[in-house]
């Protein structure tokens, strides 16, 4: 096994304390710590460490870029989660749009991994792969647009009571789910 070089040691020194505090605060009740962001920061730290290792280990540019894009959307998902539960806890409309915004990373992350998988084998028909990639990206952008404008048309969720956030899934939700 290869020894840790200086850059790897520096990364470990930077990320390990944040990761450890995140793990410890996950074990303690929220009423004791009042540090409810640290588990999310711990997950973000794990994603960043993984992204650094991917950047170093995967030599194929096409695969590496798509997996790193998925890592960016993973960090974005945890950022949305922190915003929803901590920064805007009482604003009903901001929380509603943050909730709709969850659709963006939750549909983009699997798509990025699928697109990376398309490049694992030697690509024989490059035009087909590029066309498939563009169609999936366009479909993902359309899904995000419909989800973010749900307040106007209720195609994804129909919210019945705002303060209690009671809702039902509508037809476009099931379309996203099947995709």
Secondary structure by P-SEA (a helix, b strand, c coil): cccccaaaaaaaaacaaaaaaaaaaaacccccccccaaaaaaaaaaaaaaaaaaacccccaaaaaaaaaaaaaaaaaaaaaaaacccccccaaaaaaaaaaaaaaaaaaaaaaaaaaaaccccccaaaaaaaaaaaaaaaaaaaaaaaacccccccccccccccbbbbbcaaaaaaaac
